[in-house]
Amino acid sequence: MKFLKNVVEEMKNVSWPSKKQLRKDTFVVIQTTIIFALMFFVMDTLIQTVFNWILK
């Protein structure tokens, strides 16, 4: 029971972002995810092409 009281007290101290800030941060996360996915795709394709070229 003491744990739950402490959790409630801590949650009162949390500063929640505004809707505008939340949208902005979400957009940044989505952008970063897409950039990394494209980067990994290009690197994987390049490495695969090099290995296929070497093994032929």
PDBQT receptor file of N, H, CA, C and O in Angstrom, charges set to zero:
ATOM      1  N   MET A   1       0.821  -1.190   0.000  1.00  0.00    +0.000 N 
ATOM      2  CA  MET A   1       0.000   0.000   0.000  1.00  0.00    +0.000 C 
ATOM      3  C   MET A   1       0.865   1.253   0.000  1.00  0.00    +0.000 C 
ATOM      4  O   MET A   1       0.540   2.238  -0.663  1.00  0.00    +0.000 OA
ATOM      5  N   LYS A   2       1.952   1.214   0.735  1.00  0.00    +0.000 N 
ATOM      6  H   LYS A   2       2.215   0.414   1.274  1.00  0.00    +0.000 HD
ATOM      7  CA  LYS A   2       2.855   2.360   0.796  1.00  0.00    +0.000 C 
ATOM      8  C   LYS A   2       3.460   2.624  -0.582  1.00  0.00    +0.000 C 
ATOM      9  O   LYS A   2       3.657   3.774  -0.973  1.00  0.00    +0.000 OA
ATOM     10  N   PHE A   3       3.750   1.554  -1.309  1.00  0.00    +0.000 N 
ATOM     11  H   PHE A   3       3.590   0.619  -0.991  1.00  0.00    +0.000 HD
ATOM     12  CA  PHE A   3       4.306   1.684  -2.659  1.00  0.00    +0.000 C 
ATOM     13  C   PHE A   3       3.355   2.472  -3.563  1.00  0.00    +0.000 C 
ATOM     14  O   PHE A   3       3.781   3.372  -4.286  1.00  0.00    +0.000 OA
ATOM     15  N   LEU A   4       2.068   2.129  -3.516  1.00  0.00    +0.000 N 
ATOM     16  H   LEU A   4       1.722   1.397  -2.929  1.00  0.00    +0.000 HD
ATOM     17  CA  LEU A   4       1.092   2.814  -4.358  1.00  0.00    +0.000 C 
ATOM     18  C   LEU A   4       0.953   4.288  -3.983  1.00  0.00    +0.000 C 
ATOM     19  O   LEU A   4       0.783   5.136  -4.859  1.00  0.00    +0.000 OA
ATOM     20  N   LYS A   5       1.024   4.594  -2.707  1.00  0.00    +0.000 N 
ATOM     21  H   LYS A   5       1.163   3.906  -1.995  1.00  0.00    +0.000 HD
ATOM     22  CA  LYS A   5       0.973   5.996  -2.271  1.00  0.00    +0.000 C 
ATOM     23  C   LYS A   5       2.185   6.753  -2.815  1.00  0.00    +0.000 C 
ATOM     24  O   LYS A   5       2.061   7.892  -3.264  1.00  0.00    +0.000 OA
ATOM     25  N   ASN A   6       3.346   6.118  -2.772  1.00  0.00    +0.000 N 
ATOM     26  H   ASN A   6       3.446   5.193  -2.407  1.00  0.00    +0.000 HD
ATOM     27  CA  ASN A   6       4.555   6.755  -3.292  1.00  0.00    +0.000 C 
ATOM     28  C   ASN A   6       4.455   6.976  -4.803  1.00  0.00    +0.000 C 
ATOM     29  O   ASN A   6       4.902   8.001  -5.319  1.00  0.00    +0.000 OA
ATOM     30  N   VAL A   7       3.870   6.014  -5.497  1.00  0.00    +0.000 N 
ATOM     31  H   VAL A   7       3.507   5.182  -5.078  1.00  0.00    +0.000 HD
ATOM     32  CA  VAL A   7       3.696   6.146  -6.947  1.00  0.00    +0.000 C 
ATOM     33  C   VAL A   7       2.782   7.331  -7.259  1.00  0.00    +0.000 C 
ATOM     34  O   VAL A   7       3.079   8.127  -8.150  1.00  0.00    +0.000 OA
ATOM     35  N   VAL A   8       1.689   7.447  -6.539  1.00  0.00    +0.000 N 
ATOM     36  H   VAL A   8       1.448   6.800  -5.816  1.00  0.00    +0.000 HD
ATOM     37  CA  VAL A   8       0.747   8.546  -6.755  1.00  0.00    +0.000 C 
ATOM     38  C   VAL A   8       1.432   9.883  -6.486  1.00  0.00    +0.000 C 
ATOM     39  O   VAL A   8       1.243  10.833  -7.245  1.00  0.00    +0.000 OA
ATOM     40  N   GLU A   9       2.213   9.969  -5.431  1.00  0.00    +0.000 N 
ATOM     41  H   GLU A   9       2.366   9.197  -4.814  1.00  0.00    +0.000 HD
ATOM     42  CA  GLU A   9       2.922  11.205  -5.108  1.00  0.00    +0.000 C 
ATOM     43  C   GLU A   9       3.936  11.560  -6.192  1.00  0.00    +0.000 C 
ATOM     44  O   GLU A   9       4.064  12.725  -6.568  1.00  0.00    +0.000 OA
ATOM     45  N   GLU A  10       4.640  10.579  -6.683  1.00  0.00    +0.000 N 
ATOM     46  H   GLU A  10       4.536   9.633  -6.377  1.00  0.00    +0.000 HD
ATOM     47  CA  GLU A  10       5.624  10.831  -7.738  1.00  0.00    +0.000 C 
ATOM     48  C   GLU A  10       4.948  11.261  -9.038  1.00  0.00    +0.000 C 
ATOM     49  O   GLU A  10       5.461  12.128  -9.746  1.00  0.00    +0.000 OA
ATOM     50  N   MET A  11       3.818  10.671  -9.350  1.00  0.00    +0.000 N 
ATOM     51  H   MET A  11       3.401   9.967  -8.774  1.00  0.00    +0.000 HD
ATOM     52  CA  MET A  11       3.100  11.026 -10.573  1.00  0.00    +0.000 C 
ATOM     53  C   MET A  11       2.607  12.473 -10.524  1.00  0.00    +0.000 C 
ATOM     54  O   MET A  11       2.462  13.109 -11.568  1.00  0.00    +0.000 OA
ATOM     55  N   LYS A  12       2.349  12.995  -9.336  1.00  0.00    +0.000 N 
ATOM     56  H   LYS A  12       2.467  12.478  -8.488  1.00  0.00    +0.000 HD
ATOM     57  CA  LYS A  12       1.952  14.395  -9.198  1.00  0.00    +0.000 C 
ATOM     58  C   LYS A  12       3.109  15.330  -9.537  1.00  0.00    +0.000 C 
ATOM     59  O   LYS A  12       2.889  16.471  -9.944  1.00  0.00    +0.000 OA
ATOM     60  N   ASN A  13       4.331  14.853  -9.370  1.00  0.00    +0.000 N 
ATOM     61  H   ASN A  13       4.510  13.927  -9.040  1.00  0.00    +0.000 HD
ATOM     62  CA  ASN A  13       5.506  15.681  -9.628  1.00  0.00    +0.000 C 
ATOM     63  C   ASN A  13       5.969  15.633 -11.088  1.00  0.00    +0.000 C 
ATOM     64  O   ASN A  13       6.857  16.389 -11.482  1.00  0.00    +0.000 OA
ATOM     65  N   VAL A  14       5.378  14.759 -11.877  1.00  0.00    +0.000 N 
ATOM     66  H   VAL A  14       4.657  14.145 -11.557  1.00  0.00    +0.000 HD
ATOM     67  CA  VAL A  14       5.782  14.612 -13.272  1.00  0.00    +0.000 C 
ATOM     68  C   VAL A  14       5.287  15.814 -14.070  1.00  0.00    +0.000 C 
ATOM     69  O   VAL A  14       4.141  16.239 -13.926  1.00  0.00    +0.000 OA
ATOM     70  N   SER A  15       6.164  16.356 -14.910  1.00  0.00    +0.000 N 
ATOM     71  H   SER A  15       7.095  16.011 -15.027  1.00  0.00    +0.000 HD
ATOM     72  CA  SER A  15       5.730  17.438 -15.801  1.00  0.00    +0.000 C 
ATOM     73  C   SER A  15       5.415  16.824 -17.162  1.00  0.00    +0.000 C 
ATOM     74  O   SER A  15       6.306  16.338 -17.860  1.00  0.00    +0.000 OA
ATOM     75  N   TRP A  16       4.141  16.853 -17.525  1.00  0.00    +0.000 N 
ATOM     76  H   TRP A  16       3.418  17.247 -16.958  1.00  0.00    +0.000 HD
ATOM     77  CA  TRP A  16       3.695  16.242 -18.763  1.00  0.00    +0.000 C 
ATOM     78  C   TRP A  16       3.841  17.236 -19.900  1.00  0.00    +0.000 C 
ATOM     79  O   TRP A  16       3.632  18.434 -19.707  1.00  0.00    +0.000 OA
ATOM     80  N   PRO A  17       4.206  16.745 -21.107  1.00  0.00    +0.000 N 
ATOM     81  CA  PRO A  17       4.359  17.665 -22.237  1.00  0.00    +0.000 C 
ATOM     82  C   PRO A  17       3.002  18.143 -22.744  1.00  0.00    +0.000 C 
ATOM     83  O   PRO A  17       1.973  17.494 -22.555  1.00  0.00    +0.000 OA
ATOM     84  N   SER A  18       3.042  19.299 -23.391  1.00  0.00    +0.000 N 
ATOM     85  H   SER A  18       3.877  19.826 -23.544  1.00  0.00    +0.000 HD
ATOM     86  CA  SER A  18       1.807  19.814 -24.002  1.00  0.00    +0.000 C 
ATOM     87  C   SER A  18       1.502  19.002 -25.261  1.00  0.00    +0.000 C 
ATOM     88  O   SER A  18       2.342  18.239 -25.737  1.00  0.00    +0.000 OA
ATOM     89  N   LYS A  19       0.290  19.176 -25.793  1.00  0.00    +0.000 N 
ATOM     90  H   LYS A  19      -0.393  19.796 -25.406  1.00  0.00    +0.000 HD
ATOM     91  CA  LYS A  19      -0.077  18.443 -27.012  1.00  0.00    +0.000 C 
ATOM     92  C   LYS A  19       0.831  18.835 -28.169  1.00  0.00    +0.000 C 
ATOM     93  O   LYS A  19       1.217  17.991 -28.978  1.00  0.00    +0.000 OA
ATOM     94  N   LYS A  20       1.168  20.105 -28.243  1.00  0.00    +0.000 N 
ATOM     95  H   LYS A  20       0.855  20.791 -27.586  1.00  0.00    +0.000 HD
ATOM     96  CA  LYS A  20       2.043  20.590 -29.314  1.00  0.00    +0.000 C 
ATOM     97  C   LYS A  20       3.427  19.940 -29.209  1.00  0.00    +0.000 C 
ATOM     98  O   LYS A  20       3.973  19.473 -30.209  1.00  0.00    +0.000 OA
ATOM     99  N   GLN A  21       3.983  19.913 -28.017  1.00  0.00    +0.000 N 
ATOM    100  H   GLN A  21       3.540  20.292 -27.205  1.00  0.00    +0.000 HD
ATOM    101  CA  GLN A  21       5.307  19.320 -27.814  1.00  0.00    +0.000 C 
ATOM    102  C   GLN A  21       5.268  17.810 -28.064  1.00  0.00    +0.000 C 
ATOM    103  O   GLN A  21       6.209  17.247 -28.622  1.00  0.00    +0.000 OA
ATOM    104  N   LEU A  22       4.188  17.165 -27.656  1.00  0.00    +0.000 N 
ATOM    105  H   LEU A  22       3.423  17.623 -27.203  1.00  0.00    +0.000 HD
ATOM    106  CA  LEU A  22       4.044  15.719 -27.861  1.00  0.00    +0.000 C 
ATOM    107  C   LEU A  22       4.002  15.387 -29.349  1.00  0.00    +0.000 C 
ATOM    108  O   LEU A  22       4.638  14.430 -29.790  1.00  0.00    +0.000 OA
ATOM    109  N   ARG A  23       3.247  16.182 -30.132  1.00  0.00    +0.000 N 
ATOM    110  H   ARG A  23       2.730  16.960 -29.774  1.00  0.00    +0.000 HD
ATOM    111  CA  ARG A  23       3.193  15.974 -31.588  1.00  0.00    +0.000 C 
ATOM    112  C   ARG A  23       4.565  16.173 -32.214  1.00  0.00    +0.000 C 
ATOM    113  O   ARG A  23       4.983  15.397 -33.073  1.00  0.00    +0.000 OA
ATOM    114  N   LYS A  24       5.261  17.216 -31.782  1.00  0.00    +0.000 N 
ATOM    115  H   LYS A  24       4.921  17.847 -31.084  1.00  0.00    +0.000 HD
ATOM    116  CA  LYS A  24       6.593  17.517 -32.314  1.00  0.00    +0.000 C 
ATOM    117  C   LYS A  24       7.564  16.367 -32.015  1.00  0.00    +0.000 C 
ATOM    118  O   LYS A  24       8.293  15.919 -32.901  1.00  0.00    +0.000 OA
ATOM    119  N   ASP A  25       7.568  15.899 -30.783  1.00  0.00    +0.000 N 
ATOM    120  H   ASP A  25       6.976  16.263 -30.064  1.00  0.00    +0.000 HD
ATOM    121  CA  ASP A  25       8.466  14.807 -30.397  1.00  0.00    +0.000 C 
ATOM    122  C   ASP A  25       8.125  13.511 -31.127  1.00  0.00    +0.000 C 
ATOM    123  O   ASP A  25       9.018  12.768 -31.535  1.00  0.00    +0.000 OA
ATOM    124  N   THR A  26       6.827  13.243 -31.292  1.00  0.00    +0.000 N 
ATOM    125  H   THR A  26       6.102  13.847 -30.961  1.00  0.00    +0.000 HD
ATOM    126  CA  THR A  26       6.406  12.044 -32.018  1.00  0.00    +0.000 C 
ATOM    127  C   THR A  26       6.866  12.103 -33.461  1.00  0.00    +0.000 C 
ATOM    128  O   THR A  26       7.329  11.101 -34.005  1.00  0.00    +0.000 OA
ATOM    129  N   PHE A  27       6.746  13.267 -34.090  1.00  0.00    +0.000 N 
ATOM    130  H   PHE A  27       6.370  14.082 -33.649  1.00  0.00    +0.000 HD
ATOM    131  CA  PHE A  27       7.197  13.454 -35.465  1.00  0.00    +0.000 C 
ATOM    132  C   PHE A  27       8.699  13.211 -35.588  1.00  0.00    +0.000 C 
ATOM    133  O   PHE A  27       9.154  12.589 -36.548  1.00  0.00    +0.000 OA
ATOM    134  N   VAL A  28       9.460  13.699 -34.622  1.00  0.00    +0.000 N 
ATOM    135  H   VAL A  28       9.090  14.204 -33.843  1.00  0.00    +0.000 HD
ATOM    136  CA  VAL A  28      10.914  13.495 -34.635  1.00  0.00    +0.000 C 
ATOM    137  C   VAL A  28      11.249  12.011 -34.521  1.00  0.00    +0.000 C 
ATOM    138  O   VAL A  28      12.143  11.524 -35.213  1.00  0.00    +0.000 OA
ATOM    139  N   VAL A  29      10.548  11.297 -33.662  1.00  0.00    +0.000 N 
ATOM    140  H   VAL A  29       9.822  11.692 -33.100  1.00  0.00    +0.000 HD
ATOM    141  CA  VAL A  29      10.790   9.860 -33.501  1.00  0.00    +0.000 C 
ATOM    142  C   VAL A  29      10.465   9.112 -34.791  1.00  0.00    +0.000 C 
ATOM    143  O   VAL A  29      11.228   8.240 -35.206  1.00  0.00    +0.000 OA
ATOM    144  N   ILE A  30       9.343   9.441 -35.428  1.00  0.00    +0.000 N 
ATOM    145  H   ILE A  30       8.723  10.150 -35.090  1.00  0.00    +0.000 HD
ATOM    146  CA  ILE A  30       8.970   8.783 -36.679  1.00  0.00    +0.000 C 
ATOM    147  C   ILE A  30       9.987   9.091 -37.770  1.00  0.00    +0.000 C 
ATOM    148  O   ILE A  30      10.394   8.197 -38.512  1.00  0.00    +0.000 OA
ATOM    149  N   GLN A  31      10.396  10.347 -37.870  1.00  0.00    +0.000 N 
ATOM    150  H   GLN A  31      10.066  11.073 -37.267  1.00  0.00    +0.000 HD
ATOM    151  CA  GLN A  31      11.412  10.744 -38.854  1.00  0.00    +0.000 C 
ATOM    152  C   GLN A  31      12.710   9.979 -38.640  1.00  0.00    +0.000 C 
ATOM    153  O   GLN A  31      13.282   9.444 -39.590  1.00  0.00    +0.000 OA
ATOM    154  N   THR A  32      13.169   9.926 -37.421  1.00  0.00    +0.000 N 
ATOM    155  H   THR A  32      12.705  10.360 -36.649  1.00  0.00    +0.000 HD
ATOM    156  CA  THR A  32      14.422   9.238 -37.107  1.00  0.00    +0.000 C 
ATOM    157  C   THR A  32      14.323   7.756 -37.434  1.00  0.00    +0.000 C 
ATOM    158  O   THR A  32      15.270   7.173 -37.962  1.00  0.00    +0.000 OA
ATOM    159  N   THR A  33      13.185   7.142 -37.125  1.00  0.00    +0.000 N 
ATOM    160  H   THR A  33      12.416   7.616 -36.696  1.00  0.00    +0.000 HD
ATOM    161  CA  THR A  33      12.989   5.728 -37.426  1.00  0.00    +0.000 C 
ATOM    162  C   THR A  33      13.054   5.468 -38.923  1.00  0.00    +0.000 C 
ATOM    163  O   THR A  33      13.680   4.503 -39.362  1.00  0.00    +0.000 OA
ATOM    164  N   ILE A  34      12.412   6.324 -39.706  1.00  0.00    +0.000 N 
ATOM    165  H   ILE A  34      11.904   7.108 -39.349  1.00  0.00    +0.000 HD
ATOM    166  CA  ILE A  34      12.430   6.164 -41.159  1.00  0.00    +0.000 C 
ATOM    167  C   ILE A  34      13.842   6.347 -41.711  1.00  0.00    +0.000 C 
ATOM    168  O   ILE A  34      14.276   5.584 -42.574  1.00  0.00    +0.000 OA
ATOM    169  N   ILE A  35      14.552   7.345 -41.220  1.00  0.00    +0.000 N 
ATOM    170  H   ILE A  35      14.200   7.964 -40.519  1.00  0.00    +0.000 HD
ATOM    171  CA  ILE A  35      15.927   7.588 -41.679  1.00  0.00    +0.000 C 
ATOM    172  C   ILE A  35      16.814   6.389 -41.387  1.00  0.00    +0.000 C 
ATOM    173  O   ILE A  35      17.569   5.951 -42.256  1.00  0.00    +0.000 OA
ATOM    174  N   PHE A  36      16.733   5.851 -40.173  1.00  0.00    +0.000 N 
ATOM    175  H   PHE A  36      16.120   6.206 -39.467  1.00  0.00    +0.000 HD
ATOM    176  CA  PHE A  36      17.555   4.693 -39.826  1.00  0.00    +0.000 C 
ATOM    177  C   PHE A  36      17.157   3.460 -40.632  1.00  0.00    +0.000 C 
ATOM    178  O   PHE A  36      18.023   2.684 -41.036  1.00  0.00    +0.000 OA
ATOM    179  N   ALA A  37      15.861   3.268 -40.871  1.00  0.00    +0.000 N 
ATOM    180  H   ALA A  37      15.157   3.899 -40.543  1.00  0.00    +0.000 HD
ATOM    181  CA  ALA A  37      15.417   2.126 -41.667  1.00  0.00    +0.000 C 
ATOM    182  C   ALA A  37      15.970   2.224 -43.082  1.00  0.00    +0.000 C 
ATOM    183  O   ALA A  37      16.447   1.228 -43.628  1.00  0.00    +0.000 OA
ATOM    184  N   LEU A  38      15.914   3.400 -43.680  1.00  0.00    +0.000 N 
ATOM    185  H   LEU A  38      15.527   4.209 -43.237  1.00  0.00    +0.000 HD
ATOM    186  CA  LEU A  38      16.474   3.592 -45.028  1.00  0.00    +0.000 C 
ATOM    187  C   LEU A  38      17.985   3.389 -45.041  1.00  0.00    +0.000 C 
ATOM    188  O   LEU A  38      18.535   2.785 -45.962  1.00  0.00    +0.000 OA
ATOM    189  N   MET A  39      18.643   3.900 -44.009  1.00  0.00    +0.000 N 
ATOM    190  H   MET A  39      18.196   4.391 -43.261  1.00  0.00    +0.000 HD
ATOM    191  CA  MET A  39      20.091   3.754 -43.925  1.00  0.00    +0.000 C 
ATOM    192  C   MET A  39      20.480   2.271 -43.821  1.00  0.00    +0.000 C 
ATOM    193  O   MET A  39      21.406   1.828 -44.499  1.00  0.00    +0.000 OA
ATOM    194  N   PHE A  40      19.782   1.511 -42.984  1.00  0.00    +0.000 N 
ATOM    195  H   PHE A  40      19.029   1.871 -42.434  1.00  0.00    +0.000 HD
ATOM    196  CA  PHE A  40      20.079   0.084 -42.852  1.00  0.00    +0.000 C 
ATOM    197  C   PHE A  40      19.771  -0.666 -44.142  1.00  0.00    +0.000 C 
ATOM    198  O   PHE A  40      20.507  -1.580 -44.513  1.00  0.00    +0.000 OA
ATOM    199  N   PHE A  41      18.692  -0.292 -44.832  1.00  0.00    +0.000 N 
ATOM    200  H   PHE A  41      18.094   0.451 -44.530  1.00  0.00    +0.000 HD
ATOM    201  CA  PHE A  41      18.349  -0.924 -46.096  1.00  0.00    +0.000 C 
ATOM    202  C   PHE A  41      19.453  -0.700 -47.127  1.00  0.00    +0.000 C 
ATOM    203  O   PHE A  41      19.870  -1.638 -47.806  1.00  0.00    +0.000 OA
ATOM    204  N   VAL A  42      19.925   0.537 -47.243  1.00  0.00    +0.000 N 
ATOM    205  H   VAL A  42      19.587   1.299 -46.692  1.00  0.00    +0.000 HD
ATOM    206  CA  VAL A  42      20.982   0.854 -48.207  1.00  0.00    +0.000 C 
ATOM    207  C   VAL A  42      22.267   0.117 -47.850  1.00  0.00    +0.000 C 
ATOM    208  O   VAL A  42      22.912  -0.458 -48.728  1.00  0.00    +0.000 OA
ATOM    209  N   MET A  43      22.644   0.125 -46.586  1.00  0.00    +0.000 N 
ATOM    210  H   MET A  43      22.121   0.592 -45.873  1.00  0.00    +0.000 HD
ATOM    211  CA  MET A  43      23.870  -0.552 -46.164  1.00  0.00    +0.000 C 
ATOM    212  C   MET A  43      23.763  -2.056 -46.404  1.00  0.00    +0.000 C 
ATOM    213  O   MET A  43      24.713  -2.674 -46.885  1.00  0.00    +0.000 OA
ATOM    214  N   ASP A  44      22.614  -2.653 -46.072  1.00  0.00    +0.000 N 
ATOM    215  H   ASP A  44      21.843  -2.151 -45.681  1.00  0.00    +0.000 HD
ATOM    216  CA  ASP A  44      22.420  -4.087 -46.256  1.00  0.00    +0.000 C 
ATOM    217  C   ASP A  44      22.490  -4.456 -47.735  1.00  0.00    +0.000 C 
ATOM    218  O   ASP A  44      23.117  -5.448 -48.105  1.00  0.00    +0.000 OA
ATOM    219  N   THR A  45      21.843  -3.653 -48.577  1.00  0.00    +0.000 N 
ATOM    220  H   THR A  45      21.333  -2.847 -48.277  1.00  0.00    +0.000 HD
ATOM    221  CA  THR A  45      21.865  -3.908 -50.017  1.00  0.00    +0.000 C 
ATOM    222  C   THR A  45      23.280  -3.774 -50.562  1.00  0.00    +0.000 C 
ATOM    223  O   THR A  45      23.708  -4.583 -51.386  1.00  0.00    +0.000 OA
ATOM    224  N   LEU A  46      23.998  -2.775 -50.114  1.00  0.00    +0.000 N 
ATOM    225  H   LEU A  46      23.650  -2.118 -49.445  1.00  0.00    +0.000 HD
ATOM    226  CA  LEU A  46      25.374  -2.567 -50.563  1.00  0.00    +0.000 C 
ATOM    227  C   LEU A  46      26.272  -3.732 -50.141  1.00  0.00    +0.000 C 
ATOM    228  O   LEU A  46      27.041  -4.245 -50.953  1.00  0.00    +0.000 OA
ATOM    229  N   ILE A  47      26.180  -4.145 -48.900  1.00  0.00    +0.000 N 
ATOM    230  H   ILE A  47      25.555  -3.728 -48.240  1.00  0.00    +0.000 HD
ATOM    231  CA  ILE A  47      26.998  -5.263 -48.414  1.00  0.00    +0.000 C 
ATOM    232  C   ILE A  47      26.644  -6.546 -49.158  1.00  0.00    +0.000 C 
ATOM    233  O   ILE A  47      27.530  -7.314 -49.531  1.00  0.00    +0.000 OA
ATOM    234  N   GLN A  48      25.363  -6.776 -49.372  1.00  0.00    +0.000 N 
ATOM    235  H   GLN A  48      24.643  -6.152 -49.068  1.00  0.00    +0.000 HD
ATOM    236  CA  GLN A  48      24.923  -7.976 -50.093  1.00  0.00    +0.000 C 
ATOM    237  C   GLN A  48      25.452  -7.957 -51.530  1.00  0.00    +0.000 C 
ATOM    238  O   GLN A  48      25.887  -8.990 -52.038  1.00  0.00    +0.000 OA
ATOM    239  N   THR A  49      25.420  -6.815 -52.179  1.00  0.00    +0.000 N 
ATOM    240  H   THR A  49      25.067  -5.975 -51.766  1.00  0.00    +0.000 HD
ATOM    241  CA  THR A  49      25.932  -6.688 -53.547  1.00  0.00    +0.000 C 
ATOM    242  C   THR A  49      27.429  -6.958 -53.594  1.00  0.00    +0.000 C 
ATOM    243  O   THR A  49      27.910  -7.650 -54.491  1.00  0.00    +0.000 OA
ATOM    244  N   VAL A  50      28.154  -6.422 -52.644  1.00  0.00    +0.000 N 
ATOM    245  H   VAL A  50      27.763  -5.860 -51.916  1.00  0.00    +0.000 HD
ATOM    246  CA  VAL A  50      29.606  -6.634 -52.595  1.00  0.00    +0.000 C 
ATOM    247  C   VAL A  50      29.920  -8.109 -52.377  1.00  0.00    +0.000 C 
ATOM    248  O   VAL A  50      30.785  -8.661 -53.057  1.00  0.00    +0.000 OA
ATOM    249  N   PHE A  51      29.239  -8.747 -51.451  1.00  0.00    +0.000 N 
ATOM    250  H   PHE A  51      28.536  -8.299 -50.898  1.00  0.00    +0.000 HD
ATOM    251  CA  PHE A  51      29.483 -10.166 -51.211  1.00  0.00    +0.000 C 
ATOM    252  C   PHE A  51      29.134 -11.022 -52.416  1.00  0.00    +0.000 C 
ATOM    253  O   PHE A  51      29.864 -11.953 -52.757  1.00  0.00    +0.000 OA
ATOM    254  N   ASN A  52      28.008 -10.704 -53.067  1.00  0.00    +0.000 N 
ATOM    255  H   ASN A  52      27.415  -9.948 -52.790  1.00  0.00    +0.000 HD
ATOM    256  CA  ASN A  52      27.651 -11.461 -54.279  1.00  0.00    +0.000 C 
ATOM    257  C   ASN A  52      28.702 -11.257 -55.362  1.00  0.00    +0.000 C 
ATOM    258  O   ASN A  52      29.031 -12.201 -56.080  1.00  0.00    +0.000 OA
ATOM    259  N   TRP A  53      29.223 -10.074 -55.493  1.00  0.00    +0.000 N 
ATOM    260  H   TRP A  53      28.956  -9.307 -54.909  1.00  0.00    +0.000 HD
ATOM    261  CA  TRP A  53      30.259  -9.779 -56.481  1.00  0.00    +0.000 C 
ATOM    262  C   TRP A  53      31.551 -10.541 -56.174  1.00  0.00    +0.000 C 
ATOM    263  O   TRP A  53      32.206 -11.056 -57.081  1.00  0.00    +0.000 OA
ATOM    264  N   ILE A  54      31.910 -10.607 -54.893  1.00  0.00    +0.000 N 
ATOM    265  H   ILE A  54      31.379 -10.189 -54.156  1.00  0.00    +0.000 HD
ATOM    266  CA  ILE A  54      33.137 -11.310 -54.469  1.00  0.00    +0.000 C 
ATOM    267  C   ILE A  54      32.996 -12.815 -54.680  1.00  0.00    +0.000 C 
ATOM    268  O   ILE A  54      33.940 -13.467 -55.126  1.00  0.00    +0.000 OA
ATOM    269  N   LEU A  55      31.825 -13.374 -54.365  1.00  0.00    +0.000 N 
ATOM    270  H   LEU A  55      31.058 -12.844 -54.003  1.00  0.00    +0.000 HD
ATOM    271  CA  LEU A  55      31.645 -14.815 -54.418  1.00  0.00    +0.000 C 
ATOM    272  C   LEU A  55      31.413 -15.344 -55.828  1.00  0.00    +0.000 C 
ATOM    273  O   LEU A  55      31.455 -16.558 -56.031  1.00  0.00    +0.000 OA
ATOM    274  N   LYS A  56      31.173 -14.493 -56.791  1.00  0.00    +0.000 N 
ATOM    275  H   LYS A  56      31.138 -13.507 -56.626  1.00  0.00    +0.000 HD
ATOM    276  CA  LYS A  56      30.965 -14.969 -58.166  1.00  0.00    +0.000 C 
ATOM    277  C   LYS A  56      32.271 -15.194 -58.880  1.00  0.00    +0.000 C 
ATOM    278  O   LYS A  56      32.277 -15.594 -60.044  1.00  0.00    +0.000 OA
TER     279      LYS A  56
